[in-house]
């Protein structure tokens, strides 16, 4: 993975622009070298009445749309100038479906990373837009907290050593590569974690012992983990096997090692955005107190 060109999704004007702040941090770390194309920030806007020509009249709907776009463009230019970020390419996009627009218009040959803020709540799933991006963003997606949390060092790559099929192992390589890139860029240390999940019911019945399960996974996966980590020189003490549900275990590891970003892979789950069905990605994101970088298959 490389991070030469970033596409930043701005929040509405009433919010603090955490995604923009994170993008500027990454650009500063990247240094003065110019990317092959300029980084870009985008302000999205939409108003149903501006598309309801039959309700408000065609002329009024057209005028409303033009005024709203002009207002957002003016705010965007003014905000970027105030923050000293007016060197970034910017655009205002009229659409009710941010995730669909991103999925249709951004490709890996044009952008390396999408940065978007996320408004977390410990008891709620990610928003529908975030869910759709998790399932359809064609390039790696960095979700950063808004309001931002105190930035911490270290990058934690979350991998799966219990599923040995080619698809999951290919994703492990992609996750490690992305995490290593981010760690090098931000001068951070790279850590790797594989959550050891188990059934609490079986533990209570003394059918399984989590510690034994953890030792067995460490032993059985040692050759695979060594081959995964070899290109990135991950220190042995930076390889973790936390016990428990993936969301809680990985986030606790991130907190312990003071990680600023968790990097994880995600397979598409069509339709789940509509029903709020959770998966590992959702649980990690909901509980994370740091940024989360999602690497798509």
C-alpha positions as CSV (number, residue, x, y, z in Angstrom):
1,X,0.0,0.0,0.0
2,X,1.1,3.6,-0.6
3,X,-0.5,6.8,0.6
4,X,0.3,9.2,-2.2
5,X,-3.2,10.6,-2.8
6,X,-5.9,11.1,-0.2
7,X,-9.6,11.8,-0.6
8,X,-11.2,13.4,2.4
9,X,-14.9,13.4,3.2
10,X,-15.7,16.6,5.2
11,X,-18.3,16.8,7.9
12,X,-21.2,19.2,7.8
13,X,-20.2,22.8,8.7
14,X,-21.6,22.5,12.2
15,X,-19.0,19.8,13.1
16,X,-15.3,19.9,13.9
17,X,-13.4,18.8,10.8
18,X,-11.6,15.8,12.3
19,X,-11.1,14.1,8.9
20,X,-9.4,17.2,7.5
21,X,-7.1,17.4,10.5
22,X,-6.1,13.8,10.2
23,X,-5.5,14.2,6.4
24,X,-3.2,17.2,7.1
25,X,-1.3,15.1,9.7
26,X,-0.7,12.4,7.1
27,X,0.4,14.9,4.4
28,X,2.8,16.5,6.9
29,X,4.3,13.1,7.6
30,X,4.5,12.4,3.9
31,X,6.8,15.4,3.4
32,X,7.3,17.9,0.6
33,X,7.3,15.3,-2.2
34,X,4.4,16.0,-4.6
35,X,2.0,13.2,-5.2
36,X,1.2,12.1,-8.7
37,X,-2.1,13.9,-8.4
38,X,-3.2,16.4,-5.7
39,X,-5.0,15.3,-2.6
40,X,-8.7,16.2,-2.6
41,X,-11.3,17.2,0.0
42,X,-15.0,17.0,-0.7
43,X,-18.0,18.7,0.9
44,X,-21.3,16.8,0.3
45,X,-24.7,18.5,0.3
46,X,-28.3,17.5,-0.5
47,X,-31.8,18.8,0.1
48,X,-34.8,16.8,-1.1
49,X,-36.9,19.9,-1.8
50,X,-34.4,20.9,-4.4
51,X,-35.3,17.8,-6.4
52,X,-39.0,18.1,-5.8
53,X,-39.9,20.1,-8.9
54,X,-43.6,18.9,-8.8
55,X,-43.9,20.1,-5.2
56,X,-42.2,23.5,-5.2
57,X,-42.0,24.2,-8.9
58,X,-39.2,23.6,-11.3
59,X,-37.8,27.1,-11.1
60,X,-37.8,27.3,-7.3
61,X,-36.2,23.8,-7.0
62,X,-33.5,24.7,-9.4
63,X,-32.8,28.0,-7.6
64,X,-32.8,26.2,-4.2
65,X,-30.2,23.7,-5.5
66,X,-28.0,26.4,-6.9
67,X,-28.1,28.4,-3.7
68,X,-27.3,25.5,-1.5
69,X,-24.4,24.4,-3.6
70,X,-23.1,28.0,-3.7
71,X,-23.4,28.3,0.1
72,X,-21.5,25.1,0.6
73,X,-18.8,26.1,-1.9
74,X,-18.4,29.4,-0.1
75,X,-18.2,27.7,3.3
76,X,-15.6,25.2,1.9
77,X,-13.3,27.9,0.5
78,X,-13.6,30.0,3.6
79,X,-13.0,27.1,6.0
80,X,-9.9,25.8,4.1
81,X,-8.5,29.3,4.0
82,X,-9.0,29.8,7.7
83,X,-7.2,26.5,8.4
84,X,-4.4,27.1,6.0
85,X,-5.4,24.2,3.9
86,X,-6.5,26.1,0.7
87,X,-3.6,24.3,-1.1
88,X,-5.7,21.2,-1.2
89,X,-8.0,20.5,-4.2
90,X,-11.6,20.8,-3.2
91,X,-15.0,20.1,-4.7
92,X,-18.6,20.3,-3.6
93,X,-20.8,17.3,-4.5
94,X,-24.6,17.2,-4.7
95,X,-25.8,13.7,-3.8
96,X,-28.0,12.0,-1.1
97,X,-25.8,8.9,-1.2
98,X,-22.2,9.6,-0.1
99,X,-21.2,6.0,-0.1
100,X,-22.7,5.3,-3.5
101,X,-20.9,8.3,-5.0
102,X,-17.6,7.2,-3.5
103,X,-18.0,3.6,-4.6
104,X,-18.8,4.8,-8.1
105,X,-16.2,7.5,-8.5
106,X,-13.1,6.5,-6.5
107,X,-10.8,3.8,-7.8
108,X,-7.5,2.5,-6.6
109,X,-5.7,4.0,-9.6
110,X,-6.9,7.5,-8.6
111,X,-6.8,7.5,-4.8
112,X,-4.9,5.5,-2.2
113,X,-6.9,6.3,0.9
114,X,-10.3,7.7,1.9
115,X,-10.4,9.6,5.2
116,X,-13.8,10.2,7.0
117,X,-14.7,11.0,10.5
118,X,-17.1,8.8,12.5
119,X,-19.4,9.8,15.4
120,X,-19.2,6.9,17.7
121,X,-21.8,5.8,20.3
122,X,-21.0,2.8,22.5
123,X,-24.5,1.3,22.1
124,X,-25.1,2.0,18.4
125,X,-24.0,0.5,15.1
126,X,-22.0,2.7,12.7
127,X,-24.2,5.0,10.6
128,X,-25.8,3.7,7.4
129,X,-23.2,5.7,5.4
130,X,-20.4,4.2,7.3
131,X,-21.8,0.7,7.0
132,X,-22.1,1.2,3.2
133,X,-18.6,2.4,3.0
134,X,-17.4,-0.6,5.0
135,X,-19.1,-2.8,2.5
136,X,-18.3,-0.9,-0.7
137,X,-15.4,1.5,-0.4
138,X,-13.0,0.5,-3.2
139,X,-9.9,1.8,-1.5
140,X,-8.7,1.7,2.1
141,X,-10.9,3.7,4.5
142,X,-9.6,5.5,7.5
143,X,-12.3,6.3,10.1
144,X,-11.2,9.0,12.6
145,X,-13.2,10.1,15.7
146,X,-15.1,13.3,15.7
147,X,-14.5,15.1,18.0
148,X,-10.9,13.8,17.7
149,X,-9.3,11.8,20.5
150,X,-5.8,12.5,21.7
151,X,-3.4,11.1,19.1
152,X,-1.3,8.2,20.2
153,X,1.6,6.4,18.6
154,X,1.8,2.8,17.3
155,X,-0.2,0.9,14.7
156,X,-2.0,-2.4,15.4
157,X,-2.6,-4.8,12.6
158,X,-5.6,-7.1,13.4
159,X,-5.2,-10.4,11.5
160,X,-6.9,-13.8,11.5
161,X,-4.7,-16.8,12.0
162,X,-7.6,-19.2,12.7
163,X,-9.0,-19.2,9.1
164,X,-6.4,-20.7,6.8
165,X,-8.1,-20.4,3.5
166,X,-6.4,-18.4,0.7
167,X,-8.9,-15.6,0.9
168,X,-8.3,-14.8,4.6
169,X,-4.5,-15.2,4.4
170,X,-4.4,-12.9,1.3
171,X,-6.3,-10.3,3.4
172,X,-3.8,-10.8,6.3
173,X,-1.0,-9.8,3.9
174,X,-2.9,-6.7,2.8
175,X,-3.6,-5.7,6.3
176,X,0.0,-6.0,7.4
177,X,1.2,-4.2,4.3
178,X,-1.2,-1.3,5.0
179,X,-0.3,-1.2,8.7
180,X,3.5,-1.2,7.9
181,X,3.0,1.6,5.4
182,X,1.2,3.7,8.0
183,X,3.7,2.9,10.7
184,X,6.6,4.0,8.5
185,X,4.8,7.1,7.4
186,X,4.1,8.2,10.9
187,X,7.3,6.9,12.5
188,X,5.3,4.5,14.7
189,X,6.0,1.0,15.9
190,X,4.1,-1.9,14.2
191,X,2.2,-4.4,16.3
192,X,0.2,-7.4,15.2
193,X,-2.7,-9.0,17.1
194,X,-4.9,-12.1,16.5
195,X,-7.9,-12.3,18.9
196,X,-8.4,-15.8,20.4
197,X,-12.2,-16.0,20.6
198,X,-14.0,-18.7,22.6
199,X,-17.4,-19.6,23.9
200,X,-18.1,-18.3,27.5
201,X,-20.7,-21.1,27.8
202,X,-18.2,-23.8,27.0
203,X,-15.7,-22.2,29.4
204,X,-18.2,-22.2,32.2
205,X,-18.9,-25.9,31.5
206,X,-15.1,-26.6,31.7
207,X,-15.3,-27.9,28.1
208,X,-12.5,-25.5,27.0
209,X,-9.8,-23.6,28.7
210,X,-9.0,-20.2,27.1
211,X,-5.4,-20.2,28.2
212,X,-4.8,-23.6,26.6
213,X,-6.6,-22.4,23.5
214,X,-4.3,-19.4,23.4
215,X,-1.1,-21.4,23.8
216,X,-2.3,-23.9,21.1
217,X,-3.0,-21.1,18.6
218,X,0.4,-19.5,19.4
219,X,2.2,-22.7,18.8
220,X,0.2,-23.9,15.7
221,X,0.3,-20.5,14.0
222,X,4.0,-19.7,14.7
223,X,5.3,-20.6,11.2
224,X,2.5,-18.7,9.5
225,X,2.8,-15.7,11.7
226,X,6.6,-15.7,11.2
227,X,6.2,-15.7,7.4
228,X,3.6,-12.9,7.6
229,X,5.8,-10.7,9.9
230,X,9.1,-11.4,8.2
231,X,8.9,-8.7,5.5
232,X,8.0,-6.1,8.1
233,X,10.4,-7.0,10.9
234,X,7.7,-7.2,13.6
235,X,9.4,-7.8,16.9
236,X,8.3,-10.9,18.8
237,X,7.1,-8.9,21.7
238,X,4.9,-6.9,19.3
239,X,2.9,-10.0,18.4
240,X,-0.2,-10.4,20.6
241,X,-2.9,-13.1,21.1
242,X,-5.6,-11.4,23.2
243,X,-8.4,-13.5,24.7
244,X,-12.0,-12.7,24.2
245,X,-14.5,-11.4,21.6
246,X,-12.6,-9.7,18.8
247,X,-14.0,-6.2,19.2
248,X,-13.2,-6.0,22.9
249,X,-9.9,-8.0,22.8
250,X,-8.4,-6.0,20.0
251,X,-9.4,-2.7,21.4
252,X,-8.0,-3.6,24.8
253,X,-4.7,-4.5,23.1
254,X,-4.8,-1.2,21.2
255,X,-5.3,0.6,24.5
256,X,-2.5,-1.3,26.2
257,X,0.1,-0.6,23.5
258,X,-1.1,3.0,23.0
259,X,-2.1,2.4,19.4
260,X,-3.3,5.4,17.4
261,X,-4.7,3.2,14.7
262,X,-6.1,-0.3,14.3
263,X,-5.8,-1.7,10.8
264,X,-8.2,-4.4,9.8
265,X,-9.5,-6.2,6.8
266,X,-13.1,-6.4,5.7
267,X,-15.0,-8.6,3.4
268,X,-18.2,-7.2,1.8
269,X,-21.5,-8.1,3.5
270,X,-24.2,-7.0,1.1
271,X,-27.5,-5.9,2.6
272,X,-26.2,-5.6,6.2
273,X,-26.2,-1.8,6.1
274,X,-30.0,-2.0,5.8
275,X,-30.5,-4.2,8.8
276,X,-27.8,-3.1,11.2
277,X,-26.4,-6.7,11.4
278,X,-23.1,-6.6,13.3
279,X,-19.9,-8.3,12.4
280,X,-16.3,-8.1,13.7
281,X,-15.6,-4.8,11.8
282,X,-18.7,-3.2,13.4
283,X,-17.8,-4.3,16.9
284,X,-14.2,-3.1,16.6
285,X,-15.2,0.3,15.2
286,X,-18.0,0.8,17.7
287,X,-15.7,0.1,20.7
288,X,-12.5,1.7,19.3
289,X,-11.0,4.7,21.1
290,X,-8.6,5.3,18.3
291,X,-8.7,5.5,14.5
292,X,-9.6,2.5,12.4
293,X,-8.2,1.8,9.0
294,X,-10.3,-0.7,7.0
295,X,-8.5,-2.5,4.1
296,X,-11.0,-3.9,1.5
297,X,-10.6,-7.2,-0.3
